[in-house]
Amino acid sequence: MATKTKDQFRTGYIMGLSYEEDNSRSERLKRAITNPSKRTILIAVVIGLIALSPGMVKVFYTAQEGIGSITAEHDLTTNMSSVYEDIDNLEDKYVAPYLVEQSTVMLNATGPLEWEIGNYRFGVCAQEAIGKMADAVYAETIDQACNELYDIQGRYARNCYIAATCNVSDESKDELRKVIDQLWTAHSTAGYTRPNP
């Protein structure tokens, strides 16, 4: 069997027809683009990642700074008074002001974290905590306020589900103000002095 010459390797055979394969740089590039091999794809991905990495690092740090400034602006723990550090063991006289403060945050909510600030089934609103209150009328008002706040929070959650579209409706604001008024009335009726703002 005869060996093929160098020129014969460059010539392809299709069904008995021969053709010359153009191996110029532009033709090889064209073939690589129209029918890329796995190696070509891998090289393109690596080059793309290297080219984009400086920009992506900048985007990452900018996003991190933005998120940090937003969370600092809306850091709800720093906005709460020091009196409320141990929420599970609040004295009776602090329960209504604490609920008023949480209701006020909801009233002025600009994002979901502020709207969802309170858990009106646990902590001061837990049945065990309410059952331990000395004044029965005050305890009943606190229980009612917790239930109303829980209901308001659930019914109007769709209005403040996404930070960009958070819009506390006038109807929910009116209901929150009504609960706040009831809490202050019960607070003063129980003989507690209203804390300074």
N, C-alpha and C positions, 0 to 999 in steps of 0.2 A: 504494500500500500504506500502510495506516494505521500510525502509530507507536504503540508501546505506552506506556501511562501508567505512572507510578511504582507504582500499586497492581497493575497487571498483572504487573510484574516479581516481585512477592512471591507471586504466585499461580502454582502449577505446573500443568502439563497432563499428565495420564496418560490415554491412550486416550480422549480426549474428556471425561474427568472432571477437574474442577478441584478444587484444594485450597489451603488457606492454609498457607504455611510460617511456622512460629513462629520468629522470630529473636531471641527474648529471650536474655539472657545464659545462663540455666540450660539452655535447649534447645541453644544453640550448644556449650556445654561438654559436654553429653550426647553430641551428635553427634561432637565431637572425641575423646571417650573411646572410644566404640563403634566409630568408623571413623576412626582418626587418619590425618592426612596425613603425608607425609615431614617437612614442616616442624615439625609438632607433635612427632613422634618425636625429631627433632634437638634441639628446645628442651628436651624432657624429659631427654634424655641429658646435655646441657650442664648443666642445673640439678642433676641427680643427681651429676655429677662435681664440681661446685663444692661441693655439700653434703658429699660424702664426702672431699674432698681433705684437710681438716685431720686427720681420723681416720686416713686412709691414711698420711699423713706420720708420724704418731705410731707407727703399727704398723710402718712401715718402719724407723724409728730404734730402736724397741724390739727388733725382730728382729735388726738389725745389732749392737746391744749384746750380745744373748744369744749370737749366733754368735761374736762376739769373745771373750766370756768362756769359752765352751766350748773354742774353739781354743787359747786361752791356757792353760787348764787341762790340755789334752791336747797341748801343744806338745812333740812327741817330740824335736825337735832340741835343746831346752834340757835335756832329761833325759839326753842322752848325754854321756859323759865327753869332756873335751877331747882325750884321747889318740886318739879315733876320728875326728878331723877329716878325715883323708885316708884314707877307707875302702879305696880301691883299692890303696893302698900300705902296708898295715899290716905291721908286723914280725910274725914268726911268733908271738911270745909274747903278742901282743894279739888274735890271731884267735879263740881259744877264749873269752876273756872277752867279746869283742864279740858272739859268737854266743849266749853265755849271757845277756847283757843283753837281746838281742832276744827270746830265748825267754821271759825273765821278763816282758817287756812283753806278749807274747802270752798268757802264763799269767794275767796280771791284766787282760786286755783288757776294756774296757767299751764299745767301739765298733769298727766295721770298720777304722778307720785304725790302731788298735793291733794288731788281729789281722793286718793286712796289712803290718805294719811292715817285715818283712824280704823281700828278694828273694834266694832261696836258689839262684839259678842264675848270678848275676853278682856282681861285687865280690869279696869274700873267698872266695866259693863258686865262682867261675869256675875252670874246669879249668886255665887258664894259671897262675892265682894259686896253686892247690893244688900244681901241678907244680913250682913254684919253692921250695917249702918244703924246708928242709934235712933234717928228721927224717921219714923215710918212714912210720913208724908213726903219728906225729902227723898227717901229711898224710892218711893213709888214714882216720883217725878223723874228721878235719874233713870230708872228702869224704862219709863215711857220715852224719855229723850233718847236713850241708847237705841231703842227699837225704831224710833222715827228717823234717827240719823242713819241707821243701817238700811232702812227702806229707801231714804233719799239717795244714799250713796249707790245703791243697786239700781234704782229706777233711772237715774240720770247719768250712769257710768258711760253710756254711749256718746254723750256730749263731750266727754273728756277722755276718750280712749287713746287718742294720739296727740302728742304734745303740739304738733303743728296746727291741729284743728281743735284744740281744747277751747270750748266756749261754754262756760257755765250759764245756763239759761236763767232768765229772769224768774221763771216759775220756781226753779230749784233754789234760787237765792231767797225768794220770799219764804219758802218753807224752812230754809236754814235760819233765817232771821226770826221766824216764829219760835223755833226750838230754842234759839239763844235767849229770847225774851222769857220763855218759860223757865229756863235754867236759872237766869238771874233772879226771877221772882221767887223761885223755890229757895235759892241761896239766901236771899234776904229774909224770907219768911222763917227760915230755920235759925235766924239770928246771927248769921255769919256776915262779916264785913267784906265788901267788895274789894279785891286787891287793886292796887294802883297799876295803871297800864305801863 
